[in-house]
Amino acid sequence: MTGDSRSKISLVTHPVRARVLLTLMRRELTTQEMADLLPDVSKTSLYRHIRELAEAGVIKVVGETAIRGTVEKRFAVQSNAVTFSNEDLLDAGHEEYLRLISGLLESVLAVVQGYLARKEPTLAEDTLFRVNAANLTDEEFWALRKQLTDLLSSARDNPAAPGRRRRVISLLAVPDEGPVSKEEAEK
């Protein structure tokens, strides 16, 4: 993301806008379809957040249909609009980054809650939840991050097709302590 990155990161950190973006990822939807998928968000609020995201260039209109004297718009996430460079994140700072992560995690949790509310019988087969810890050098972590990113990118490019379901996959990796010193490693 270039230009006014801080304001775009701030824009994305709002919980409703984060949910709109997650709802739109890898698909095109009308405002009504989004409202159906986000029933706890009032239509007034949803329309306002869609307008703000569109004005900022984060989402775009990808189609229009005339219906009963009005125009229904289909929206999609603008390509790379929510991809932030290292510089963007450093410019935003730690507190803004925390708000970004929190908003996106809240959005993922809302998807999980919606799935669980449907009480589908294939819970164990349909979901994946793992929490792990690994001791990695920076170089080992960067290699793992690249492998995971490449793997997710290849799956992300699958077109919608019969038998396929849209699945939200979220990864978060963060060091929970400082680097181990040579002396600590030898203990």
SULDAMO-V875348 format. One record per residue. N is the residue number from 1. SS is DSSP state (H for helix, E for strand, C for the rest). PSI is psi in whole degrees, 0 to 359 (999 if undefined). Layout:
N;SS;PSI, N;SS;PSI
This chain:
1;C;136, 2;C;177, 3;C;238, 4;C;63, 5;H;318, 6;H;317, 7;H;327, 8;H;321, 9;H;316, 10;H;321, 11;H;318, 12;H;337, 13;H;345, 14;C;132, 15;H;319, 16;H;318, 17;H;323, 18;H;320, 19;H;322, 20;H;315, 21;H;316, 22;H;321, 23;H;324, 24;H;346, 25;C;127, 26;C;22, 27;C;165, 28;C;130, 29;E;152, 30;E;168, 31;H;321, 32;H;319, 33;H;321, 34;H;319, 35;H;321, 36;H;325, 37;H;342, 38;C;63, 39;C;340, 40;C;355, 41;C;126, 42;C;150, 43;H;322, 44;H;313, 45;H;316, 46;H;312, 47;H;318, 48;H;316, 49;H;324, 50;H;316, 51;H;315, 52;H;318, 53;H;321, 54;H;316, 55;H;329, 56;C;354, 57;C;15, 58;C;324, 59;E;162, 60;E;158, 61;E;125, 62;E;357, 63;E;154, 64;E;139, 65;E;130, 66;E;124, 67;E;119, 68;C;49, 69;C;6, 70;E;167, 71;E;122, 72;E;126, 73;E;144, 74;E;135, 75;E;154, 76;E;159, 77;E;133, 78;C;134, 79;C;128, 80;C;14, 81;C;334, 82;C;29, 83;C;124, 84;C;137, 85;C;166, 86;H;320, 87;H;319, 88;H;314, 89;H;320, 90;H;320, 91;H;324, 92;H;324, 93;C;169, 94;H;318, 95;H;319, 96;H;322, 97;H;318, 98;H;318, 99;H;321, 100;H;308, 101;H;316, 102;H;315, 103;H;318, 104;H;321, 105;H;322, 106;H;322, 107;H;318, 108;H;318, 109;H;322, 110;H;323, 111;H;316, 112;H;315, 113;H;319, 114;H;318, 115;H;312, 116;H;327, 117;H;333, 118;H;344, 119;C;46, 120;C;142, 121;C;352, 122;C;41, 123;H;308, 124;H;325, 125;H;331, 126;H;346, 127;C;162, 128;C;126, 129;C;119, 130;C;138, 131;C;124, 132;C;165, 133;C;141, 134;C;142, 135;C;111, 136;C;142, 137;C;168, 138;H;316, 139;H;319, 140;H;320, 141;H;315, 142;H;322, 143;H;317, 144;H;316, 145;H;318, 146;H;318, 147;H;313, 148;H;317, 149;H;316, 150;H;317, 151;H;314, 152;H;323, 153;H;319, 154;H;321, 155;H;324, 156;H;330, 157;C;358, 158;C;130, 159;C;156, 160;C;138, 161;C;158, 162;C;135, 163;C;343, 164;C;144, 165;C;143, 166;C;128, 167;C;133, 168;C;123, 169;C;124, 170;C;131, 171;C;141, 172;C;125, 173;C;133, 174;C;141, 175;C;137, 176;C;3, 177;C;168, 178;C;172, 179;C;146, 180;C;130, 181;C;163, 182;H;319, 183;H;318, 184;H;322, 185;H;330, 186;H;349, 187;C;999
